Amino acid sequence: MFKRLYMFLVMGTALACQASTSAPGNVDGSTNLQPDQVQSQVAKEVASLISSYNYKKVPLNDSLSTVVYNRYIKALDENHNYLLASDIKDFDRFKTAIDDDLKAGNLNDVFYIFNVYQKRYLERINYSLSQLDKTYDYSKNESFTYDREKEPWMGSEADMNKLWAQRVKYDLLNLKLASTDASKNKETLKKRYQNLIAQAKKLSNQDVFQLFMDAFTESVDPHTNYFNPANAANFNIEMSRSLEGIGASLQSENEYITIKSIVAGGPADKSRQINIDDRIVAVAQGKTGEFQDIVGWRIENAIALIRGTKGTTVRLRLLPKGSGAKPHIVEMMREKIVLKDQLAKKEIRTYNQNGKTVKIGIINVPAFYIDFNAYRAKDPNYQSTTRDVKLILDTLKRENVDGVILDLRQNGGGSLIEAIELTGLFIKDGPVVQVRDTRNRVEVNEDEDSSVAYAGPLAVMTDRFSASASEIFAGAIQDYGRGLIIGTQTYGKGTVQSAIELDKVINPSIRDMITSMTKKANGTGAESRFGQLNLTVAKFYRISGSSTQHKGVLPDISFPSVIPLDKYGEDTEPSALPFDMIAKSNYTKVGDLSGAIPQLTKAHEQRMANNANYKYLLEDIADYKKRQNETSVTLNEQQLKQQRDADEQKAFERNNLRRAALGLSALQKGQTRPKNEDLDFLKMEAGQILTDFISLDKTARYTNNLGAPAQQPQQPK
């Protein structure tokens, strides 16, 4: 399951929040969350859409029900820290009933499971609080098993208490190693546990529903996903790389929604009245709306009030940092803000090859983004990956670079249109990707623009988290022989999703009835929202006929993977579609790099054999693999301190050895690394590989069919 980071940009169009439905608090302090009618209807609709239209034909039966059940339990308590064996035995009666529940829109069983889990969770944290006054002996040779995923469920509360007593001891020992003030450490841990309880009690039925729907959709395939209204808004903002709001990021701290950063040029910045660490205590809409107190709110609910469309007014009551500060009111008009730190950006690196200076332009492409709303509105300045990269390429050509690297590491994909158009910047025209739908019809998506933005030497960097649109681009560049692929095997996400707004597909009479009842229940005229389903409807294939699914794109020149290939990637997903092939497209290769790749690989390997950073990278990977198999930690203070001191010293020394290998000065203990310092030696090596390629005799590189001689790669100066 995704781990939620409770820090969001204040952005996007305001969406109606579903009211949290819960019964009064129980004696143990837990809440009894219940599903609402919107969620019931969404569950039925999503089940129907998946059964009828998903690319992967999976019948909604007892077999799938068992998979969904197991995923749901794992999402709740993957580490077997809260639920008892008796709870699991009780839940097993639902194992083959979930398919029928989904068809009927019955979420009672799902919420029953969650409420038992929530009860157990609060019991464990409350028990931990009760253990803080105990005296612990840290000289014993005891250990705490922190990874219990493969361990059996606890059989009794006494066994669970023993485990959690060790957990508290471990938490206190961690604090003790940093500070000898025992009373202060206990107070710190007390506040931490109390905060966990407070956060748990803020969970709503939307959280439960989202968690269950994730378990359901991902049991069918990893990339069919349901997004509740708030998550749908965040997904679409990710795609556009722009937002409409006040231009600030928020974080929840001690029950206050706190300003943590301010976007330059945004409304918050232009107001000159908002500072980092200011706390928002109330929000009002327009110039005359009443203030609503948000102290103690969940951050996403507060953001729903602060969000709004461009041109609308929001007022914030702010409490500046400091005990004696007085609140003040700031009025702002929301604007459209471009998230510049999430856009494509460039740098230039200089290499020396046989006495000649070679300039390599490196373009970091974090995603294949496009502002669909601005594009549909025919905004001439709409934000997109291709437009941004085109502008960067124009700049790099003016600066006379000899080669270009597109860095797609960590790029999880995005817009298919952008993958096609970005490829078109580097080839004349022709097919880029093939798409096969549920009826086995194959459509060839082509670049139809014969212009070439950049015709020079090209390389593409990939890693295990380069996925989807990144794989389409890298695969096309490789199939055309247009450039070198350098790095590691990509993710292998070769499926196509269609975003379905459920408001538009749910039966209008049912939708209107639920909307009416929701208005009545909420006492407002807010329109009900049903969220979004991203449904897998097709599969990608390279123009060579190979699927990008499961296997991804294999590099021409390989780097060792920092990301564990056996832990992350499509081939690690049990529900993933398999690799297969179709007929190749009709395309003409730009060039053939097969003759150059062995020479470049040999030169790369010779450099790495004597490269200290490469050696340290391999050692880091080996250390990581070793630690992956560890499941427990000692509770003996002396042993743990010795181990951590040794690890810290090793990391400190290795970091300085890395710096020395890069020609940088050593750091003193406690000294922070300069902000703009770049220690990415793999990127440096990719530039060296492209430099090697440029230095080859032109005929040894490839046969270039891009066009006139003026477009040919420039020779090193």
VEXTORKE-789575 format. One record per residue (C-alpha): residue in one letter; z, x negated, y. Coordinates in steps of 0.05 Angstrom, whole numbers, padded with zeros to 5 digits, always signed. Layout:
<recs>
aZXY...
</recs>
This chain:
<recs>
m+00000+00000+00000f-00012-00021+00071k+00049-00050+00106r+00057-00014+00172l+00066-00057+00234y+00104-00015+00285m+00070-00045+00346f+00011-00009+00374l-00032-00013+00436v-00024+00047+00482m-00093+00073+00473g-00141+00128+00454t-00147+00202+00466a-00083+00242+00458l-00079+00277+00391a-00034+00335+00373c+00024+00310+00329q+00042+00353+00270a+00114+00376+00274s+00159+00343+00223t+00184+00396+00175s+00252+00382+00146a+00314+00418+00123p+00382+00404+00154g+00413+00337+00137n+00448+00332+00070v+00520+00311+00059d+00496+00239+00045g+00460+00238+00112s+00390+00241+00083t+00337+00291+00104n+00299+00339+00060l+00227+00333+00083q+00179+00389+00065p+00103+00394+00069d+00069+00440+00119q+00009+00486+00113v-00038+00437+00146q-00022+00384+00094s-00030+00435+00038q-00099+00453+00062v-00119+00381+00074a-00098+00362+00003k-00142+00417-00026e-00201+00399+00018v-00197+00325+00004a-00191+00337-00071s-00252+00382-00069l-00294+00333-00027i-00276+00274-00072s-00291+00313-00136s-00358+00337-00109y-00386+00282-00065n-00354+00215-00079y-00402+00161-00104k-00356+00145-00162k-00354+00207-00205v-00281+00213-00226p-00258+00280-00255l-00193+00306-00226n-00156+00312-00292d-00092+00290-00327s-00117+00219-00335l-00128+00210-00260s-00064+00247-00246t-00025+00194-00285v-00059+00138-00245v-00041+00173-00179y+00030+00184-00202n+00039+00111-00220r+00009+00088-00154y+00055+00135-00115i+00118+00110-00150k+00095+00038-00139a+00084+00052-00065l+00154+00080-00059d+00192+00028-00099e+00147-00028-00123n+00205-00076-00133h+00250-00027-00172n+00306-00034-00122y+00324+00038-00108l+00304+00088-00162l+00343+00093-00227a+00314+00099-00297s+00341+00171-00298d+00301+00186-00234i+00237+00161-00266k+00250+00202-00329d+00259+00263-00285f+00195+00248-00246d+00154+00238-00309r+00147+00313-00317f+00100+00310-00256k+00056+00255-00285t+00001+00301-00310a+00013+00357-00260i-00011+00322-00196d-00085+00340-00209d-00067+00414-00213d-00021+00407-00152l-00078+00377-00111k-00127+00432-00130a-00076+00484-00110g-00051+00448-00047n+00019+00445-00077l+00056+00385-00049n+00126+00406-00071d+00129+00358-00130v+00105+00300-00087f+00158+00314-00033y+00212+00324-00086i+00198+00254-00111f+00201+00226-00041n+00266+00261-00023v+00300+00232-00085y+00274+00164-00066q+00298+00173+00006k+00367+00192-00020r+00370+00130-00064y+00346+00086-00007l+00401+00110+00040e+00453+00103-00016r+00433+00030-00025i+00436+00013+00050n+00502+00050+00058y+00530+00013-00002s+00507-00052+00030l+00545-00035+00093s+00608-00024+00051q+00602-00094+00022l+00603-00131+00088d+00679-00139+00091k+00682-00173+00023t+00696-00248+00017y+00640-00285-00019d+00645-00350-00058y+00582-00391-00045s+00601-00448-00092k+00585-00409-00155n+00520-00422-00193e+00493-00351-00185s+00423-00328-00169f+00391-00266-00138t+00328-00237-00169y+00287-00215-00109d+00223-00199-00147r+00238-00144-00196e+00168-00113-00202k+00164-00131-00277e+00238-00116-00290p+00260-00049-00321w+00288+00006-00278m+00364+00002-00269g+00400+00045-00319s+00463+00060-00279e+00491+00061-00209a+00539+00005-00230d+00480-00040-00248m+00448-00022-00182n+00512-00039-00144k+00514-00107-00177l+00443-00121-00155w+00456-00099-00084a+00521-00138-00079q+00479-00200-00094r+00428-00177-00042v+00483-00172+00012k+00510-00240-00009y+00440-00270-00003d+00430-00238+00066l+00496-00266+00090l+00481-00334+00060n+00416-00337+00099l+00454-00323+00163k+00509-00373+00144l+00458-00429+00136a+00438-00417+00209s+00507-00404+00238t+00578-00416+00213d+00606-00357+00254a+00622-00310+00196s+00643-00251+00239k+00581-00256+00282n+00538-00260+00219k+00569-00197+00190e+00559-00160+00256t+00485-00182+00256l+00475-00157+00186k+00512-00092+00200k+00465-00077+00258r+00405-00094+00214y+00428-00046+00159q+00444+00008+00211n+00374+00000+00240l+00344+00009+00171i+00381+00075+00163a+00360+00098+00233q+00287+00082+00218a+00290+00117+00150k+00317+00180+00182k+00259+00181+00232l+00207+00188+00176s+00168+00253+00180n+00130+00295+00131q+00067+00261+00158d+00092+00194+00132v+00104+00223+00063f+00037+00258+00062q-00001+00195+00085l+00034+00153+00031f+00016+00203-00023m-00056+00212+00000d-00064+00136+00000a-00041+00136-00073f-00090+00192-00090t-00153+00166-00054e-00143+00094-00075s-00136+00115-00148v-00208+00140-00142d-00234+00078-00107p-00203+00027-00060h-00242+00048+00002t-00240+00124+00000n-00184+00138+00049y-00151+00196+00084f-00126+00184+00155n-00077+00231+00188p-00094+00246+00261a-00056+00186+00290n-00085+00137+00239a-00155+00166+00249a-00150+00151+00324n-00128+00080+00310f-00184+00070+00260n-00237+00093+00310i-00207+00048+00365e-00212-00011+00317m-00286+00005+00309s-00299+00009+00384r-00256-00049+00408s-00241-00008+00470l-00189+00044+00489e-00169+00094+00542g-00097+00087+00564i-00051+00047+00608g-00066-00022+00579a+00000-00045+00549s+00029-00058+00480l+00095-00028+00458q+00149-00044+00408s+00212-00007+00387e+00275-00046+00402n+00346-00018+00396e+00322+00054+00402y+00280+00038+00465i+00204+00037+00470t+00194-00031+00503i+00134-00061+00539k+00115-00125+00502s+00048-00145+00534i+00003-00121+00591v-00073-00122+00590a-00101-00159+00650g-00137-00111+00697g-00110-00048+00663p-00071+00007+00699a-00004-00023+00679d-00025-00090+00707k-00054-00060+00771s+00008-00019+00785r+00048-00084+00798q+00110-00043+00779i+00112-00056+00704n+00140-00119+00672i+00149-00147+00602d+00212-00119+00568d+00215-00058+00613r+00239+00002+00572i+00204+00069+00575v+00258+00123+00574a+00216+00185+00591v+00143+00206+00598a+00110+00261+00640q+00038+00286+00642g+00000+00293+00707k+00031+00291+00776t+00078+00351+00765g+00093+00354+00691e+00165+00352+00667f+00193+00287+00639q+00206+00284+00564d+00261+00236+00542i+00236+00188+00487v+00297+00145+00474g+00306+00140+00399w+00235+00164+00384r+00189+00133+00333i+00139+00089+00368e+00077+00127+00345n+00105+00193+00371a+00120+00161+00438i+00049+00132+00440a+00021+00201+00428l+00051+00222+00495i+00029+00160+00532r-00042+00162+00505g-00094+00201+00544t-00166+00205+00567k-00196+00165+00623g-00182+00195+00691t-00118+00232+00672t-00049+00216+00701v+00014+00195+00665r+00082+00181+00694l+00133+00135+00662r+00207+00130+00676l+00223+00056+00666l+00289+00020+00656p+00281-00054+00674k+00313-00107+00630g+00386-00120+00648s+00451-00081+00643g+00455-00064+00717a+00383-00042+00726k+00365+00027+00753p+00308+00069+00726h+00245+00080+00769i+00182+00121+00761v+00111+00092+00757e+00050+00137+00763m-00017+00112+00734m-00086+00138+00721r-00110+00122+00651e-00173+00079+00645k-00221+00053+00593i-00199-00017+00572v-00238-00068+00532l-00196-00107+00483k-00225-00175+00502d-00181-00215+00455q-00213-00177+00397l-00286-00190+00416a-00334-00245+00395k-00321-00311+00431k-00350-00381+00431e-00333-00454+00433i-00374-00518+00431r-00357-00579+00389t-00390-00647+00396y-00406-00692+00336n-00433-00763+00332q-00487-00773+00280n-00519-00842+00273g-00505-00857+00346k-00533-00790+00369t-00492-00734+00401v-00498-00667+00367k-00472-00604+00400i-00451-00546+00354g-00437-00477+00383i-00386-00438+00343i-00382-00362+00351n-00321-00327+00324v-00339-00256+00303p-00274-00218+00287a-00308-00152+00266f-00373-00113+00267y-00352-00066+00323i-00389-00014+00365d-00365+00037+00415f-00400+00097+00384n-00379+00146+00439a-00407+00101+00494y-00470+00088+00452r-00482+00163+00442a-00469+00175+00516k-00525+00124+00531d-00477+00078+00568p-00520+00016+00581n-00458-00028+00576y-00430-00002+00510q-00389-00052+00471s-00419-00080+00407t-00418-00143+00364t-00493-00154+00369r-00495-00147+00445d-00436-00195+00453v-00465-00247+00405k-00534-00241+00439l-00502-00258+00506i-00464-00316+00475l-00528-00343+00442d-00563-00341+00509t-00507-00382+00539l-00507-00432+00482k-00582-00442+00488r-00574-00456+00562e-00522-00508+00543n-00572-00540+00495v-00532-00535+00431d-00566-00565+00370g-00539-00515+00320v-00497-00451+00315i-00442-00430+00267l-00420-00357+00261d-00348-00356+00238l-00337-00292+00196r-00271-00313+00165q-00221-00256+00165n-00277-00209+00187g-00265-00146+00146g-00330-00113+00167g-00343-00050+00207s-00409-00019+00229l-00469-00022+00183i-00515-00015+00243e-00484-00077+00274a-00493-00117+00210i-00567-00101+00210e-00578-00113+00284l-00538-00179+00283t-00582-00204+00226g-00642-00185+00269l-00620-00236+00322f-00638-00292+00272i-00700-00265+00236k-00765-00236+00262d-00762-00170+00224g-00756-00143+00154p-00706-00112+00105v-00632-00130+00113v-00595-00087+00063q-00609-00034+00010v-00566+00028+00002r-00564+00071-00061d-00534+00141-00055t-00501+00188-00105r-00570+00212-00128n-00592+00140-00142r-00641+00142-00083v-00650+00074-00051e-00660+00066+00023v-00680-00001+00053n-00649-00013+00121e-00692-00060+00163d-00691-00100+00226e-00751-00072+00264d-00745-00117+00326s-00792-00176+00319s-00758-00216+00373v-00712-00274+00352a-00651-00290+00395y-00638-00357+00362a-00685-00397+00317g-00646-00461+00309p-00602-00489+00253l-00551-00438+00231a-00489-00435+00187v-00442-00378+00170m-00369-00389+00152t-00336-00341+00103d-00270-00334+00067r-00239-00285+00018f-00226-00234+00073s-00298-00233+00097a-00318-00164+00073s-00367-00106+00077a-00412-00116+00138s-00395-00190+00137e-00423-00194+00067i-00486-00156+00086f-00499-00206+00142a-00481-00268+00102g-00521-00243+00041a-00583-00229+00083i-00579-00297+00118q-00573-00330+00049d-00629-00289+00017y-00677-00305+00074g-00659-00379+00070r-00644-00373+00144g-00578-00410+00144l-00523-00443+00104i-00464-00403+00078i-00402-00447+00080g-00332-00430+00056t-00305-00388-00001q-00327-00328-00042t-00323-00265+00000y-00283-00202-00015g-00335-00162-00054k-00331-00096-00016g-00401-00067-00027t-00390+00008-00017v-00410+00054+00040q-00361+00104+00071s-00378+00165+00112a-00326+00188+00162i-00314+00263+00155e-00275+00300+00209l-00237+00351+00168d-00232+00399+00228k-00307+00409+00221v-00310+00422+00146i-00249+00465+00132n-00266+00539+00127p-00264+00565+00199s-00223+00627+00181i-00171+00585+00144r-00171+00534+00200d-00161+00587+00254m-00105+00620+00214i-00068+00555+00205t-00080+00537+00278s-00051+00603+00300m+00010+00595+00256t+00019+00523+00279k+00018+00545+00352k+00069+00598+00337a+00114+00550+00300n+00109+00495+00352g+00114+00543+00411t+00053+00510+00443g-00021+00521+00449a-00036+00454+00417e-00096+00454+00372s-00082+00438+00299r-00114+00374+00274f-00131+00358+00201g-00148+00285+00204q-00206+00245+00175l-00232+00228+00106n-00271+00164+00096l-00310+00181+00033t-00348+00131-00009v-00419+00158-00011a-00464+00099-00028k-00467+00027-00050f-00495-00035-00016y-00546-00082-00047r-00574-00146-00021i-00649-00151-00009s-00651-00196-00070g-00626-00137-00111s-00555-00161-00124s-00497-00117-00105t-00446-00146-00057q-00395-00102-00095h-00342-00138-00137k-00374-00208-00134g-00385-00214-00059v-00426-00271-00031l-00420-00340-00061p-00424-00398-00011d-00477-00452-00013i-00423-00504+00001s-00353-00486-00023f-00285-00498+00009p-00220-00489-00029s-00190-00420-00017v-00124-00415+00020i-00125-00341+00002p-00109-00332-00072l-00173-00306-00105d-00134-00275-00162k-00090-00234-00114y-00139-00210-00062g-00210-00184-00069e-00248-00126-00097d-00246-00154-00168t-00170-00148-00166e-00173-00073-00153p-00168-00031-00217s-00207+00027-00187a-00263-00015-00158l-00336-00001-00175p-00371-00054-00218f-00424-00104-00199d-00496-00086-00216m-00567-00099-00193i-00629-00061-00170a-00700-00082-00155k-00709-00132-00099s-00738-00112-00031n-00806-00135-00006y-00787-00192+00041t-00812-00261+00060k-00762-00318+00060v-00754-00356+00125g-00741-00420+00089d-00716-00453+00026l-00651-00491+00032s-00644-00508-00042g-00669-00579-00031a-00620-00593+00026i-00557-00562-00005p-00545-00617-00058q-00550-00671-00006l-00504-00635+00042t-00454-00620-00014k-00453-00693-00035a-00439-00716+00036h-00385-00663+00045e-00350-00683-00020q-00352-00756-00002r-00319-00741+00065m-00266-00697+00032a-00249-00750-00019n-00220-00792+00037n-00197-00735+00083a-00122-00731+00090n-00124-00658+00114y-00165-00638+00054k-00112-00671+00009y-00056-00634+00045l-00094-00568+00039l-00100-00577-00037e-00025-00593-00040d-00009-00530+00000i-00050-00488-00047a-00015-00519-00107d+00054-00507-00076y+00035-00434-00061k+00014-00422-00133k+00079-00453-00158r+00120-00408-00113q+00081-00346-00134n+00114-00351-00202e+00185-00355-00174t+00225-00290-00177s+00296-00311-00160v+00336-00354-00112t+00402-00391-00118l+00464-00363-00085n+00498-00431-00085e+00502-00452-00013q+00497-00527-00024q+00437-00521-00071l+00400-00472-00026k+00413-00515+00036q+00388-00578+00001q+00326-00541-00023r+00310-00512+00046d+00325-00577+00083a+00278-00613+00035d+00224-00560+00045e+00232-00562+00120q+00229-00638+00123k+00167-00638+00078a+00132-00586+00122f+00151-00624+00185e+00125-00691+00159r+00062-00660+00130n+00048-00626+00196n+00053-00692+00233l+00009-00726+00181r-00043-00671+00193r-00038-00683+00267a-00047-00758+00258a-00109-00746+00215l-00138-00706+00272g-00120-00759+00324l-00063-00718+00355s+00006-00744+00374a+00065-00728+00330l+00114-00673+00348q+00189-00682+00353k+00235-00635+00314g+00242-00570+00352q+00180-00584+00394t+00129-00527+00394r+00055-00541+00385p+00013-00537+00448k-00016-00467+00456n-00090-00483+00456e-00088-00537+00402d-00137-00526+00345l-00117-00554+00277d-00172-00518+00238f-00203-00577+00203l-00246-00532+00158k-00282-00507+00220m-00291-00579+00242e-00319-00596+00174a-00367-00537+00176g-00393-00565+00242q-00402-00633+00208i-00441-00602+00151l-00488-00568+00200t-00494-00634+00237d-00514-00667+00171f-00566-00613+00162i-00594-00624+00231s-00599-00699+00218l-00643-00689+00156d-00717-00699+00162k-00747-00632+00185t-00787-00625+00121a-00724-00636+00080r-00689-00579+00114y-00732-00518+00100t-00799-00488+00116n-00788-00449+00179n-00831-00387+00188l-00796-00360+00249g-00852-00370+00299a-00881-00417+00350p-00860-00490+00354a-00821-00476+00417q-00773-00435+00375q-00761-00490+00324p-00692-00523+00319q-00681-00576+00371q-00672-00648+00349p-00606-00683+00363k-00605-00717+00432
</recs>
